[in-house]
Amino acid sequence: MVQTALRFGIQKAAGTAMSPKELAGTVGQHIERLLETGGDPQLAGQIRAAVNDPQAIIEIRSGKQVQTVTPGMPLRELLPPKTAEVEITVSRPHVGG
Amino acid sequence: MALGGPTVRRLHRERQARAAGAPGLRERQGESASAGAAPAPYAVAREPSTRATRSAGSGFPFNVASLLATDRFGNVAVLDDEILHLTWREPRQGEDWAEVSNQRLAIQNGGSLRRRLEQACEEHGEAVVEWVRRHSPKSSGGGLDAGRDMPDTAREVETFVLDELIPALREAASGGEAPPRGLQAVDPAAGPPTGKGPGSRTPAPDVELDGGKWWAYFGECWFQLVPYFGRRTPGRFRLQLGERAYVERSRLKRSCMMERQERRLQRAMVEALGPSVDRGEEVSRLYDDGEHAVLLTPQGRYWMCRRVPPYAVEGPNRRIYRFDGAEVGIWISSVDPARVLHEASACIVHPYAHMFVLGGGAGAPICMPRPQDYYRRLQRLPLAEGLRRHLESARMTLCAGLFHNNLSSPYMPVDAVARGTIRASEARQLGIPIYRYYRN
C-alpha cells in the first residue's frame, strides 16, 4: 500500500492508503480521487481552483525526491519504484519581486 | 516541563527563578549562553581517520584528499557515491579488480563518500564550526539583530515561543512531515549544532562534489566518466569493473579539480552551517526538525524559520538555474499577529543572493507582493499558524515567484544570482525540483 496525502500549502486536505494500481491516471485525476475521500469542502474548492490555474504549483514528494508536476502528467511514471508514500502539495501562484 | 534542548530548559529555569524573585541568567554579568557545558567527546572514527592534511591555505579541518584517502592510495574512482581505491598491483586470486586502460589493478572498497563526509563532520565538528564562523561572508543588509528595537513585550514573546510555538511545530512535525532532502534534522534534545554540548553534532551538508556521479583521479589527471559499452577508443581513459564499464568524458589536471572540489565542499559547509554560526555571534537553535526552526539571537530576538531545500528555476531564456538551499525567517517581535506578519516580515536568515532579496545579507526582507486581503486573513489566524503559512509563502516565492505573466520585476536577473545552470535530467537525478517560468 502507498500512503498518499494531499496538501494545500501547509494545510492537510486529504490522506489515505492506496494500492499501487490506484495510482494510475494523471496527477489531476489522483488529486480529484483524494478530494473525494472527504475533507473540508472549502479547501477542496481552493485546491480545484488552483489545479485549474496554470500558474499554480503542484509539487510531489516521494521519499527524498521532490518534483514539480502538471495535472496532466501520468502519476505512476513520476514516482520511483517501490514507493511507500506520496505527498502532493498544491500551491497558489506566489509572486516575487 | 522540559520542552527541548539545554537552552530551552535554561530559559524555563530563568522564568521560574524570575517568578520566585531571583535574577535570570541573562541579567547576570559575564556569563556565556553555554556556560558549564563541557565539549563532548566525538565518536571514534570507524575507518582511517580523516585527520589528514588540512586544506592548504584555507585551514579547513579536513579536505577532499582525506575523504578519498588519495594521500594513501593515490588513484581513486567514485561511482555512484562508492569510493574505489585503485592500487598499482596485480589482483590476487579472488580479489576484486578493475581494468584501467588495459591494465588490471587490484581495488579496495573505500565505502560511501557520503558516509566519509558524515564521519569527517562528526570527527571535526567543533573545528568545522569555528572555520565556518571565521569564513562566513559579512552580511550587507544587517544581521538578525541589527536595526530592530527590542519589543516591550519580550517576555510575552518568550512565553509564546516556548509554550505555544515550539509545541505546535513539534506536533506538526510528528504528524508525518518528512524533513527536506539533504538536511539532517537536529534532535532538539541535543541542543544547537555548534559542536558543543553532549549529543550535538555538526550536520554534513548535502553536497555533490563537482564532476557528477562517476569520476576518477588517476595519475596526474581527473576524469569525468560516463557508462559506455562500445568499442575501446585508444587514448581515452577507461575503467572496467565487472560488467560495468566507464569511459572518459572529459579530463582535467588533478590539482585543478581537487581545488574545485575543495572549494565546493567548503562553500557547502558555509551554506549549511552559516545560518546558525554568523561571524562570531552564536545564534541558538531552540528547535529544529529539519523543516522548521526557532532561533534565539545573541540579543534575545526570536526568529521562526523555514528551510528551503536546493531548487532550480527556469529563466525567461528557458535555461534552468540552480540555487542552493536557504533558510527564511520571521522575527517574532510581538504576540500581536498584525505587528509580526506584514509586507517586510519574511526575510532571508543568512547571506543569500536571490532575485527577490535586495542586498542579499542576513535579515534582508524578501520582496513578496501580496494583496492587502492576504495579510488581513493571515493576521486573523493564531500567530503560530500565521507564521507557518507566511513562511511557506516565502519559500514558494523564492522557488516559484519568477514566472511569465508576473508583472513584478525582480531586483536582479536570475542569471546574476544563481549558482550556475543545470540540465533538467541532472536536476531530476539529484532530486532538485524545477520551477518553470513558462507554465501555460
Interface residues (C-beta under 8 A of the other chain):
Chain A: A5 G9 I10 K12 P54 Q55 I57 E59 R61 K64 Q65 V66 Q67 T68 E85 E87 S91 P93 H94 V95 G96 G97
Chain B: G175 G176 A178 P180 R181 G182 P309 M355 F356 I366 C367 M368 P369 R370 R388 R389 E392 S393 M396 T397 L398 C399 A400 G401 L402 F403 N405 N406 S408 S409 P410 Y411 R428 G431 I432 P433 I434 Y435 R436 R439 N440
